[in-house]
Amino acid sequence: MTANNKKQNNNPGKNKVHNGKNVKPKSAKYFKAKTSSKKKEKKSEPKPPIRIMFLGGLNEIGKNITLFECCNDIFILDCGMAFPDGDLLGVDLVIPDFTYVEENADRIKGIVITHGHEDHIGGLPFLLSRVKFPVYGTPLTIGLIENKLKEFNLNKDVSLNVVNAGDTVKLGCMKVELIHVNHSIPDSVGIAVHSPAGTIVHTGDFKIDCTPVDGGMINLSRFGELGNEGVLALLADSTNAERPGYTPTEQTVRASFERLFARAEKKRIIIATFASNISRIQQIFYCAEKSGRKVAFSGRSMINYVSVAKELGYIKMNDETVIDIDMIKRYPPEKVVLVTTGTQGEPMSALSRMAYSDHKKVEVGFGDFIIISANPIPGNEKAVGNVVNELLKKGCEVVHESMYEVHVSGHACREELKIIHGLVKPKFFIPVHGEQKHLRKHAEVALDMGMQHKNIFIGDIGNVVELNESYLKQLPSIPAGKILVDGLGVGDVGSIVLRDRKHLGTDGILIIVATLDTENGNVISGPDIVSRGFVYVRESEDLFEEVRQNVDDILYDCAYEDIHDWATIKNRVKDGVSKLIYDRTHRTPMILPIIMDV
């Protein structure tokens, strides 16, 4: 499996898939049809179908992973993760369910990655630790993946292959063409899947930026060429389908930064942004050099992304301008810019630790000018608001996206989506990468562009869609869902554990400890009562004495009835105490009886 020659970049309109060898000229077909009246015209065999399987990225933000199957060959597009919401107490990451991938590993030819954001590469280490497939991506994307795999000691076991926009990767019977797009990270691509069933176009995450900070403008001409050649189906980014108009160019952020740097004057500037937003970091660096400030970085992911991008030449920075975070106190505030993570209010991020006075190297307060250069991801608004409030309490001046143009999205708005639809002219359309409201709005865009409702499919994770030139139909679903990562545990936290965590977090726990005689069941010691998160023991002595007496009575009754089954004894204690507690307090703490025997 090798990438096609890079010369294809210079002439993206050429037929790179078939190379003109197996396609008979139209004129020849026409001539035979007109002159061969005696011979029966052979009916062309119907094209085989192609199946698209969604393991993530539908009805959710993040965790993007899609499988394409044709003639028994499969390849994977992206393999991301998602951050947990407020209901997933204690969970660190959410990754896709890889059951179907593992069951069909022998048919999978490789993994193609559209760009280096965590919601597209974050699940790779967990998948590649179980099964090994070759991975294909652009230079920056592969650099970030390699850095990530090193943390899991997988970098030597996995075949990482660098390809460029314009190249084509052969994966079984399918050829995957990479198409340059604009996004909030360099080296982003969409793909065209050239298969025996027809051509499928997937935009990946994209927007149309005519004046990007890095790289060239999105290759709209190639999307148009594919549309003219004939596209069976379009799968397109739906994240901003609710927003009218066009996404502003990244250049607007630089102008805002320059104004804010001038406004900061004698203050230290702290800018929180996504670690993966390389172009944003580049703009911060330009403004810092222009104003004579030194730049320091905080946050492990920020340092990792910047080091990889610098090594590969995606960030241009003067080594004399960059300083270690330990050195920031040696410079006056007006000479320092600190670039950090924490735009989403994550509890362990650098900005959050600064806000709550928990950062080991940075203390914020009066004299700090803080810019949050990102939009809150849906569901994170409250966490971000709490961080902003804490920073304001400390006397910091805080600027965020809703106040100034310090952030622009990396995703296309409605008018840009219409342009892609108009260029690609697909027969079928499947909106992807978004919640239900985003998918529905994107479907409306397709309807506005003249597509029939029957040719649009709004799916969910686990759905399987089969396409060919004459139909689109849904097949039985495959295993899909969320696998929760908690510390080193992958998948060992499920609904029951989460239910218990929620119960403990909302109602507290009451632990009852007693020791019984194995021969007659009489109480030797206890019962002792331990409370955590329920009520303060010293202020509720009467209640706990009543609980203690109630447990003593239950244990006496069990001994009198000659009950020695520990499960039965525990259930009686649990039921009796729960009823008593609810009658007295109208609360339902978790009751945990611990019975020991001697």
N, C-alpha and C positions, 0 to 999 in steps of 0.2 A: 504494500500500500504506500504509494509515494505521491507527493504533491506534484501537480503539473508545473511545467517550466514557468518561471516568473515573467517571461516575456508577454504572457497573456495580459498582464496588467496594462500594457501599453495599448492594447486593442480589445477592450472588454466586449465589444460587439460581435467578435468572431464566435463561431460555434465551437466552444471548447469541449463540449461533452462528446459529440459524435465525430468531431474532426472531419466531417464531410465524407467519411469513408463508406458508411452503411446507408446513406440517404440517397436514393435515386432522384435525379432532377425531376422537377414537376413536369417539365416539357416532355420528358420521355414517357411518363405515365399517361399524359394527355394524348400523345401520339399513338400509343398502343391501344388506348381505349377507343380511339376513333377509327383506326385502320383494321383492327382485328375483329371483324364482324362474325367470322365462322367459329372462333373459339369462344367458349363461355368465359365470361369475366369471373376471375377468382374472387371470392369474398375474403376480405381481410379478416384475419383472426382477431377476436376482441382482445383488448389490452388487459393484462392482469390487474387486479386491484392493489392498492396500497393501503396499509392500515396505520393509523396514528393513535398512539396510546399515551394518555396523560397521567403521569404519576405526581404531578404538582403544578403550581402556577395558575390554577383555575380556582376562582372563588377564594382567593387568598393573595396576600402580597408576599412574594418571595417563594423559596422552595421550588424553583423552576426546573422541571425535568420532563422531557418528552421523548417518546420512542417512535421511530419510523420503521415499518416492516413491509418488505416487498419480496415476493418469491422466496420466502423463508429466510431472508437476510434481514438483520436488525442493526440499526445504529442509534445511539443515544445523543440527544441534543441537550447540553447543559446538565448540571448536577448541583443544585444549590441547596441552601438551608434558609431557615427563617428564625427570627428571634421570637422568644415566647411572649405571649400576652399576659395580662394580669392574672388570668385563671390558672396558668401553669406555674404554680408556686415552686420556687427552687430550681426550676428547669433552666439549663444553660442555653441549649440549642434545640431546634426542631429540624429533623431531616426527613427525607422521603422514606417510605417503606420500599425496600429493595427486593422484596420476595420474588416478584415476577422477573426481575433482572437476573437474580441468582438462578432461578429455575430454567432460564433460557440462555444462560451464559455462553453455551457452545454456538449459538446462532448470532451473537452480537459481535460486530466487526470493529467497533471502536466508538469513541466518544468525541463529539465536536463541541467546542465551547465558544460561545459568541463573544464574551468579554469577561473581564476579571473581577466583577462585583461578587460579593459573598453570596448573594441570592442566586448566583449561577455557578459558583465553584466551591462553595462552602461544604457541600455534601460529598465531594470527591474523595477525601481521605477515608471516610467511613465506608464508601463503596469499594474503593480500591484495596482496602485492607481485607476484603472478603474475596473479591474476584478481580482479575487483572485484565484490563483492556488498553489498547493504545489510545492516547489522548492527543487531539489535534487542536491547535489554537494559534492565534497571532503572537508575535514575540513577547509583548508585555504580558499578555494573558498567560502564556506558558511560564514566563519568569515568576509571576505571582503564584501559579500553581506549584512550581518546583519549590519555592520558598515555603509554601504551606505543607507540602508533602515531607519536607525535611523535619518538621516538628513531629511527624508521625513515623519517622524513619522509613519512609516508603519511596524516597526519591530515587533510589538505586534499583527498585523492583519494577518501576513503571516506565513504559515507553512514552516519552513526551516528544511530540513532533511539532516543529514550528512551521506554520504556513502563513501566507499573506493574503490580504484581500485581492481577489482576482484569481487565486489558485483554486484548483479543484482536487478534492480528495476522493479516491475510489474506495467505496466500502461495500463489498459484495457486488450486487447488481445495481447499486445506486451510486451516483456521483454527486458529491456535495460541493457546490460552488460557493465561495465566500465573497460577500459583497460589502464594500466599505459603507458604514453608516456613521452618523454623528451621535454621540452619547456623552455622558458626564465622565467617561474614562476613555483614554486613547485606545486605538487598536480594536474598536468595536466593529462587529460585522453582523449582517444578516446572512441568510443562506438561501440558495435555490437547490432543491433536491431534484436531480434529474433521474427519473426512474422509468422502468418499462411501463408503468401506469400513467406517466405524465410528469409534469413539473409542479412541485410544491414550493411556494415561496414563504419563508418565515423571516419576518423583519428583525427578530431579536428586539432588544430595547433600543429605541432610536428616537431621534428628532431630526428636523431639517434645519440646519444651521448654516446659513450662507457665509458667515464670517467666523468660523470656529477659531479658537485660540491655538489648537494644535491640529495637524493633519489637514486634509482637504475636505471639501464639502461632500456630503453624502452622494453616492454614485446613482443619482436619479436616472441617468441615461440607461444604466444596465437594467434597472427595474422596468423601464419603458420597453427595452428590447425584449425582455422576457415576456412582457405583456403582449407584444406583437407576435411573438413566437407561439404563445398559447400557454396559459397557466391554469392548471386543474384546480388548485386551491390556494388561498392566501391565509396564513396565520399571522396576526399582527398584534403588536403591543397595545394594550388597552388602558394603561395606567392613567393617562390624562384625557380619556375619552369624554369626560364630563366637562372639560374646560373648553370654552369657545376660543376661536382665533388661533394664534400661532404662539409657540414657546419662544420667549425672547432669546437672543443670542447671548452666548457666554461673555461677549465683549462688554455688555452692560454692567457686569459685576466689577470688572476692572475699573471702570469710571467711578463706580460707587466706592470702591476701596480707596481710590486716590483722594476722593473728597473726605472720607472718614479718617484716613491717615493724617490729612491736614488738620482736621477738627480735633484729633487726639492731642496734638501739640506736645505738652510735657508729660503725658501719661504713658504708662506701659500698655501696649496693645496685646490682647490675647484673642486669637481667632480660633473658634471651633468649627471644623468642617469634616466631611467624610474623608477618611484616610485614602480612599480609592479615587477621590476627585483630583487627579494629577494636574489637570489644567488649572483648577482653582488654586492649588498650592503654588503652581508656577506664577500665577498672577500676584499672589501674596508676596512671593519672592521679588518680583519686579518692583512692586511698590515699596518694599522694605529697602531695597538697594537705592531706589530713587530718593528716599527720605533719610538715608544714612543710618538705618537701623540694622542690628544683628538679628538673626533668626535662629530660634531654638525649637526643637520638636519634643512633644510629650505624648505618651501613649504608645504601647507596644505595636499596635497595628499601624499607627502613623509612621513610626520609625521603619517598620518592615516595608511598607509600600514605597516610601520615599527612597530608601536604599536601593530597592529593585529598580524603580523608575530611573534613578540617577545612573545606575550601572548600565542600563540599556539605552541611555541617552534620551529619555522622555522628559527629563527635567534638566534644565540648564541652570546651574547655580555656582556662584563663586565660593570656593572653599573658605575664603577669608570672611565671608559674610555669615557662614553657619557656625554656631557655637553650641557647646554641650549645655544641657539644661542646668548642670551644676554651676555654670559660669554666669548665669543671668544676674546674680546679685553683684557681680563685679562691674556692671555697667549701669549708668543712670537710667531711670525708667523710659525716658524719651528716646533711648537708643536700642530698645528691645522689642521684638515681636515674638510672641510664643504661639506656635501653631499646635493645636491639640485636638484630641478626639472628644466625643461626648455630646454630639449634636442632638441625640435622641433621649437625653436624660438617663442613660444607662447607669445603674447604681455604682458600678465599678469603673466607669470611664474616668479619664483624667479631669474633665471639667466638673463632673459631679463631686469628685473627691476634693477639688479646690473649693467648690461651693459649700461643702459641709466640713471644711477645715480638716480634711483627712488625707491631704496630699503631702507626701514626705518632703518635697522639694520646692513647692510653690505655695505661697500664702497670699491670698487676694484680699483687697480692701480698697480704701480710698486711693485714688491715683491709678486705678486699673480701668482700661477702656476695653470692654469685652464685646466681640462681634460673633454672633451665632450664625454662620453662613450655611444654613440648610433648612429645609422644611421638616416639621415633625411628621414621621410616618404615621398613618392612621392608627390610633390607639395609644400613641406616645405623647399626645398633647399635654396631658396632665403632668407626666414626669418632667417634660421640658419646662412647663410652667413653674413647677416646684423648684427646679434648679435656678431659673431666672429670678424667682422671688428671693431665694437664699443669697444670690449674688448681689441683688439690690439692697438687701438688709445689711450686707457688709460694706456698703458704700460704693460699690462698683457702678460704673455707667455701662448699661447693657443695650446693645443694638441687635435686633433680630429681623428675620425676613419680612415680617409684616410691617415693619417700620421703614425700611429702606431696601433698595434693590441689591441686597447682599447675597442673593441666591436666585438662580434660575434652574428650572427643572431640566432633566436630561431626557424627558419623554415628550412625544408629539401630542399636540392638542388637536382639536377636531378638524381644523382646516388642513393641517399637515396630513392627518389620516386620510382625508378626502383625496389629497394629491397622490398618495400611495395607491389607494383604491383605483383612481383614475388611470394611473400608469400601468398597474399590474393587470387590471381587467380580469379577475379570476372568475371561474365558473362557480366555485363554492367558496364560502368564507367561514372561518372559525376564529372568533376573538379570543385572545389569550392574555396572560399576564395581568390579572386584576381580580378584584372582588366582583360579586354578581352585578352590582350597580355599574361598574366600569364595563363589564362584558355586554350588558344590555344597551348601554349608551353607544358602544362601538357598533353593535348590531344595527342601531338606528342610523348610524353613518352609512353603513352598507345599503340599507333600504333607501336612504336619501339619494344614493348614487345609482339607484335603479335595479339593484339586485332583488331577486324574488325571495320571499320569506322562506320558502321550502329549501333554498340553497344555503341557508345560514344555520350553523349549528352552535348552540351555546352549551358547553359541556361542564363537567365537574371532574375532579380527580378520580381516577379509576375507569373513566369512560374510554371506550374503544370505538373509533370511527373508521369505517371502510369506504374508500372512494375508488371510483374508476370513471371513465369518460361519460358514463350514462347515469350514475347514481351516487348518492351519499346515504349511508345508513349506519345506525348505531348497532354495535355488536354487544354481547354480554361483557360486563365489566371485569376487570382484573383486580387482584389485590392491590390496594393503595391506601394511604393514610399518613399519619404522623408517627414518627419514632422519636421519642424524647431522649435527649442526652443530658444527663445529670452527673457532673464530675467525670469520672472514668466509666460510668455505667451508660450503656447504650441500649435502650429498650426495656430496661428493668423497672422503669417508672411508668405505671399505667393508670387507668381510671380509678382503681381502688386506692392506690397510694395517693393520688391527687385528691380524692375525696377525703381521705383521712387528714391530709395536710390542710385542706380547707376547713375541715371540722375543728382541727386543733387551733387554726389561726383565728377562727371566729368565736369559738365557745370554750377553748381551753381543755384541760384534761384533769381528771381526778384519779389518782392511783391508790388502790387499796391493797395493802400487804398484810397477809396473815399466815401463821404457821400452824399446821394441824398435826395431831397424832395419827399416825398411819393405822393404828389398831382400832381406835374407837372414834376418830374424827373430831375429838375435842380440841378446842383452841389452846395452843401452848403459848403463843405470843401474838400480840396484835389484838384486833386489827389496827394498823397504822394508816393514816390518811395523808397523802401528799397531793398538793394542788399546784398546778402551773397554768397560768392564764385564765383561771376561773374566778376565784375571789382571794383576797388577802387573808391568810389563815388567822393572824392575830386579831383581825377585826371581825371574824366570823366563828369564834370559838364555840358558841352555842349551836350553830348549824353543824359544825364538824363533830361535836359531841353526839348530836342526834344521829348523824350518819354512822358514827362508830357504833352506837348502840344498835342501830338497825342492822348493820352487818353482823354484829355479835349474835343477834337473835336469829338471823338467817342461817348462820353457821351452826348454831345450836340445834335448830330444827332439822338441818341436814344430818347431823350426828344422831339425833333422836330417831330419824327415819332410816338410819343405816345406809345413807347415800355416800358412796366413796368415789363416784365418778367425777373427776376434776372438771370436766366440761360442764356437767350439770350444776355443780356447785358454783362455778364462775358465772354461769348464765343467771342463776338465781340471785347472786349478789349484784350482778350488773343490772338486772331488771328492777330489783328492789330499791337500789340506790338511785337509779334514774328516775323512778316514780317519785321518790321522796324529794330529790333535788328539784324536779319540775314543780311539784306542789308548793315548795317553799320559795322558789326563786323565778319560776317560769323560764329557766335556762336549761340547755341540753348539752352539758360538757361531755367529752368522751370519757367513759368509765372503763378503767383498765384494772381488773382484779388480778392480783398475783398471789397464788396459793402455793405454799411450800409444805412439804411433809417431812416429819422426823420420825 
